[in-house]
Amino acid sequence: MPRPSISLFLPAWNEEEYLERAVSRAVKVLTRVSDDWELIIVDDASTDRTPVIADLLAEKHRQVRVVHHETNLKLGGAIKTGLTHSTKDVVVYTDADLPFDLDELERALHLLDYLEADMICAFRFDRTSEGVKRIVYSYVYNALIRNLFDVQMKDINFSFKVVHRRVLESLELKSRAASSTPSWW
């Protein structure tokens, strides 16, 4: 079975502490799971060294590209940019602080194929380290979104999404409010 072509993108706003580690880890995993991949860093008008670090990483790795926003478009705008600049058959989104082990990408790709799924969305299995207030907030928020929009996802905003390009091509991505995530997400 041929290995999929993969676009992985990282929204990055003031991520100078995490960006090199994230790219290093992503390059290692992507090289293992695909022969045709790209890594896109979306610099969302960072005010720290993120733009410089991103550009240096792109110079170091031929598969790494950087898209710079002139103004901060918040997470929704950065996600929209990452999705629209992705060119491969499978598109992966995660945050630059890597809230999960990127080795799980191999498992997600297997599930995407095995289940013939359009999209794989991970969720946080253990939220106990986030504190009671955050756990309650997340539970209420996710329940509200699931009920209002009939979305069957456990953790709407968790930053581990794997989706086929054909699905993205069938959608109109919208992100008008600076802090919103794309409307289909």
C-alpha positions as CSV (number, residue, x, y, z in Angstrom):
1,M,0.0,0.0,0.0
2,P,1.4,3.4,-1.0
3,R,2.2,5.8,1.8
4,P,0.1,9.0,1.7
5,S,1.4,12.5,0.8
6,I,1.1,14.7,3.9
7,S,0.9,18.4,4.7
8,L,1.4,19.2,8.4
9,F,0.9,22.7,9.5
10,L,1.7,24.5,12.7
11,P,0.0,27.8,13.6
12,A,2.7,29.8,15.4
13,W,2.2,33.0,17.4
14,N,5.1,33.8,19.7
15,E,6.3,30.2,19.7
16,E,10.0,30.8,19.9
17,E,10.3,28.4,22.9
18,Y,8.6,25.5,21.0
19,L,9.1,25.9,17.3
20,E,12.5,24.2,16.8
21,R,11.5,21.2,18.9
22,A,8.2,20.9,17.1
23,V,9.8,21.1,13.6
24,S,12.5,18.7,14.6
25,R,10.0,16.2,15.9
26,A,7.7,16.6,12.9
27,V,10.5,16.2,10.4
28,K,11.5,12.9,12.1
29,V,7.9,11.5,12.1
30,L,7.0,12.7,8.6
31,T,10.1,11.2,7.1
32,R,9.1,7.9,8.7
33,V,5.5,7.9,7.6
34,S,5.6,9.5,4.1
35,D,7.8,9.8,1.1
36,D,6.1,13.0,0.0
37,W,5.4,15.6,2.8
38,E,5.6,19.2,3.6
39,L,5.6,21.1,6.9
40,I,4.0,24.6,6.9
41,I,4.7,27.1,9.7
42,V,2.1,29.8,9.8
43,D,3.7,32.7,11.6
44,D,0.8,34.8,12.8
45,A,2.6,38.1,13.1
46,S,4.7,37.0,16.0
47,T,6.4,39.7,18.0
48,D,9.2,37.5,19.4
49,R,11.9,35.5,17.4
50,T,9.4,33.1,15.9
51,P,9.6,34.6,12.3
52,V,13.4,34.4,12.3
53,I,13.5,30.9,13.7
54,A,10.8,29.7,11.2
55,D,12.8,31.2,8.3
56,L,16.0,29.5,9.5
57,L,14.2,26.1,9.8
58,A,12.8,26.5,6.2
59,E,16.4,27.2,5.0
60,K,17.6,24.0,6.8
61,H,14.8,21.7,5.6
62,R,13.7,21.8,2.0
63,Q,10.2,20.5,2.9
64,V,9.5,23.3,5.4
65,R,7.7,26.4,4.2
66,V,6.8,29.5,6.2
67,V,3.8,31.7,5.6
68,H,4.0,35.1,7.4
69,H,0.9,37.1,8.4
70,E,1.5,40.8,8.4
71,T,-1.2,41.2,11.1
72,N,-2.3,38.8,13.8
73,L,-5.3,36.9,12.5
74,K,-5.6,34.8,15.7
75,L,-5.9,31.0,15.7
76,G,-8.8,30.8,13.3
77,G,-7.0,32.9,10.7
78,A,-3.8,30.9,11.1
79,I,-5.7,27.6,10.8
80,K,-7.4,28.8,7.6
81,T,-4.0,29.9,6.2
82,G,-2.5,26.5,7.0
83,L,-5.4,24.6,5.4
84,T,-5.4,26.7,2.3
85,H,-1.6,26.5,1.8
86,S,-1.5,22.7,2.3
87,T,-1.0,20.9,-1.0
88,K,-0.8,17.2,-0.1
89,D,-3.5,14.4,0.0
90,V,-3.7,14.3,3.8
91,V,-3.6,17.5,5.9
92,V,-2.6,17.4,9.6
93,Y,-3.0,20.2,12.1
94,T,-1.4,20.5,15.4
95,D,-0.1,23.3,17.7
96,A,3.6,24.2,18.0
97,D,3.7,23.2,21.6
98,L,2.9,19.6,20.6
99,P,0.1,18.8,23.0
100,F,0.4,15.1,22.0
101,D,3.1,12.7,20.9
102,L,3.5,13.1,17.1
103,D,4.2,9.4,16.9
104,E,0.4,9.0,17.1
105,L,0.2,10.3,13.6
106,E,1.1,6.9,12.3
107,R,-1.8,5.4,14.1
108,A,-4.1,8.1,12.9
109,L,-3.1,7.5,9.3
110,H,-3.8,3.8,9.7
111,L,-7.2,4.6,11.2
112,L,-8.0,7.1,8.4
113,D,-7.3,4.3,5.8
114,Y,-8.7,1.4,7.7
115,L,-12.0,3.1,8.6
116,E,-12.2,4.8,5.2
117,A,-12.7,8.0,7.3
118,D,-12.8,11.5,6.0
119,M,-11.2,12.9,9.1
120,I,-9.6,11.8,12.4
121,C,-10.0,14.1,15.4
122,A,-8.1,13.1,18.5
123,F,-9.2,14.0,22.0
124,R,-7.5,14.5,25.4
125,F,-7.8,11.3,27.3
126,D,-6.7,12.7,30.6
127,R,-7.5,16.3,31.5
128,T,-6.7,16.0,35.3
129,S,-3.6,18.2,35.0
130,E,-5.7,21.1,33.7
131,G,-7.5,21.7,37.0
132,V,-11.2,21.4,37.9
133,K,-12.2,24.8,36.4
134,R,-10.7,24.0,33.0
135,I,-12.2,20.5,33.0
136,V,-15.7,21.8,33.8
137,Y,-15.4,24.7,31.2
138,S,-14.2,22.2,28.5
139,Y,-17.0,19.7,29.3
140,V,-19.7,22.4,29.1
141,Y,-18.2,24.0,25.9
142,N,-17.9,20.7,24.1
143,A,-21.4,19.6,25.1
144,L,-22.8,22.9,23.9
145,I,-21.1,22.8,20.5
146,R,-22.1,19.1,20.0
147,N,-25.7,19.9,20.8
148,L,-26.0,23.2,18.9
149,F,-24.3,22.0,15.7
150,D,-24.8,18.3,15.8
151,V,-21.0,17.7,15.8
152,Q,-19.9,14.3,16.8
153,M,-16.5,15.1,18.3
154,K,-15.4,14.6,21.9
155,D,-13.0,17.5,22.1
156,I,-13.8,20.2,19.5
157,N,-10.7,22.4,19.9
158,F,-8.0,19.8,20.5
159,S,-5.2,20.4,18.0
160,F,-4.9,17.0,16.4
161,K,-6.8,16.8,13.2
162,V,-6.1,14.6,10.2
163,V,-8.2,15.2,7.1
164,H,-8.3,14.2,3.4
165,R,-7.7,17.0,1.0
166,R,-10.8,16.0,-0.9
167,V,-12.9,17.0,2.1
168,L,-11.2,20.4,2.4
169,E,-11.8,21.0,-1.3
170,S,-15.5,20.5,-0.8
171,L,-15.8,23.1,1.9
172,E,-15.8,26.9,2.0
173,L,-13.5,27.9,4.8
174,K,-14.6,30.9,6.8
175,S,-12.9,32.7,9.6
176,R,-14.1,36.3,9.9
177,A,-13.9,36.8,13.6
178,A,-10.3,37.2,14.7
179,S,-10.5,34.6,17.5
180,S,-12.7,32.1,15.8
181,T,-11.8,28.7,14.4
182,P,-12.9,27.9,10.8
183,S,-16.7,27.4,10.7
184,W,-16.5,23.7,9.7
185,W,-14.0,22.8,12.4
